[in-house]
Amino acid sequence: MQGSTRRMGIMTDVHRRFLQLLMTHGVLEEWDVQRLQKHCYKVHDRNATVEKLEDFINNINSVLESLYIEIKKGVTEDDGRPIYALVNLATTSISKMASDFAENELDLFRKALELIIDSETGFASSTNILNLVDQLKGKKMRKKEAEHVLQKFVQNKWLIEKEGEFTLHGRAILEMEQYIRETYPDAVKVCTICHSLLIQGQSCETCGIRMHLPCVAKYFQSNSEPRCPHCNDYWPHEIPEVFDPKKEREAGISKSNKRSLRSRQH
């Protein structure tokens, strides 16, 4: 439909540098994206007014649209931090990963992904993942090598490790949501509030609906007696705090001031 076509933007050196740097990082939190945008203006167009971030990214996306690439915004599942990633809309993310990983390494990721999707908690233990090493396609892999490959997935922000268990990084969820929905239709969990793919979250013990932790935090904010939005039964879980970027920034500034004070004292 003609009315839904996005107006083609104009890419300046500021936009191009921003895109290049975002591609290098893969995924960034909103605070870092804002800093990156300001840095690009400083380098290429010091006197220009810094465009509102949303308009700036929409402008880039209008140019990328024909390439089936998009800068996509999401939030981390554990605490609701806004993040941005460059997402390839034309291919599945596992094929996109092919340039960085060998066939047996990609198959290890698939095995880990299946375990994560099938689990109730959204986590797969390293033991359970490593036990599948003998089933990998391509070149044989020892368990020690597989441990190293899992750490590569963590470094590249495809997986997160917490106390010997692995879950999907926000980058992987942003990039792979469509692929996961199509590949694992019977195992996919969806948040009842935002209707997005859910890996980690809380569920109602009565009716079984699920919610992301950030959605739980917002939905039950200032609610002394939280009740399930579907069956109205008591919500038995601890309600997490709503992510506050201002508090986070102040805490970050405070930490950096303490570090600089310590370095001056030594």
QUIFENSUL-V830480 format. One record per backbone hydrogen bond with DSSP energy under -0.5 kcal/mol. CO is the residue of the C=O (numbers start at 1). NH is the residue of the N-H. E is the energy in kcal/mol with one decimal. If there is no record, write none. Layout:
# QUIFENSUL-V830480
CO|NH|E, CO|NH|E
This chain:
# QUIFENSUL-V830480
1|4|-0.9, 2|5|-1.4, 10|12|-0.6, 12|16|-2.4, 13|17|-2.5, 14|18|-2.1, 15|19|-2.5, 16|20|-2.3, 17|21|-2.5, 18|22|-2.3, 19|23|-2.3, 20|24|-1.6, 21|25|-1.8, 22|26|-2.4, 25|27|-1.4, 26|86|-1.0, 28|84|-2.9, 29|33|-2.1, 30|34|-2.5, 31|35|-1.7, 32|36|-2.4, 33|37|-2.4, 34|38|-2.2, 35|39|-2.3, 36|40|-2.2, 37|41|-2.0, 38|42|-2.3, 39|43|-2.1, 40|44|-2.3, 41|45|-2.6, 45|48|-1.7, 52|56|-2.7, 53|57|-2.6, 54|58|-2.3, 55|59|-2.2, 56|60|-1.6, 57|61|-2.9, 58|62|-1.9, 59|63|-0.9, 60|63|-0.8, 60|64|-2.1, 61|65|-1.6, 63|66|-0.5, 64|67|-1.9, 64|69|-1.4, 65|68|-1.6, 68|89|-2.9, 68|90|-0.9, 70|72|-0.8, 70|87|-3.6, 72|85|-2.2, 74|83|-2.8, 76|80|-1.8, 77|213|-0.6, 77|214|-0.5, 81|76|-2.1, 82|30|-2.5, 83|74|-2.7, 84|28|-2.3, 85|72|-3.2, 85|87|-0.7, 87|70|-2.4, 87|89|-0.7, 92|96|-1.5, 93|97|-1.9, 95|98|-0.9, 96|99|-0.8, 97|100|-1.9, 97|101|-1.3, 102|106|-2.4, 103|107|-2.0, 104|108|-1.6, 105|109|-1.9, 106|110|-2.2, 107|111|-2.4, 108|112|-2.4, 109|113|-3.0, 110|114|-2.6, 111|115|-2.0, 112|116|-2.4, 113|117|-2.9, 114|118|-2.3, 115|119|-1.2, 124|166|-3.1, 125|129|-2.0, 126|130|-2.9, 127|131|-1.7, 129|132|-1.7, 130|133|-1.5, 132|135|-1.7, 133|136|-1.5, 142|146|-2.5, 143|147|-2.2, 144|148|-1.5, 145|149|-2.4, 146|150|-2.5, 147|151|-1.6, 148|152|-1.6, 149|153|-2.0, 150|154|-1.5, 151|155|-2.7, 152|156|-2.2, 153|158|-3.1, 153|159|-1.5, 154|157|-1.5, 158|169|-1.9, 160|167|-2.2, 162|165|-1.3, 164|126|-2.4, 165|162|-3.0, 166|124|-2.4, 167|160|-2.7, 169|173|-2.0, 170|174|-2.5, 171|175|-2.6, 172|176|-2.6, 173|177|-1.2, 176|180|-3.1, 177|181|-2.6, 178|182|-2.1, 179|183|-2.5, 180|184|-2.8, 184|187|-0.9, 184|188|-1.6, 189|198|-3.0, 190|210|-0.5, 191|195|-1.7, 196|191|-2.5, 198|189|-0.5, 202|211|-2.6, 204|208|-1.2, 209|204|-2.5, 210|192|-3.0, 211|202|-2.6, 212|216|-2.5, 213|217|-2.6, 214|218|-2.1, 215|219|-2.9, 216|220|-2.5, 218|221|-0.9, 220|223|-2.0, 222|224|-0.6, 226|235|-2.6, 228|232|-1.5, 233|228|-3.5, 234|236|-0.8, 238|240|-0.6, 243|245|-0.6, 244|248|-2.3, 245|249|-2.4, 246|250|-2.5, 247|251|-2.6, 248|252|-2.2, 249|253|-2.7, 250|254|-2.5, 251|255|-2.3, 252|256|-2.3, 253|257|-2.4, 254|258|-2.0, 255|259|-2.3, 256|260|-2.3, 257|261|-2.0, 258|262|-2.4, 259|263|-2.4, 260|264|-1.6, 261|265|-1.4, 262|266|-1.2
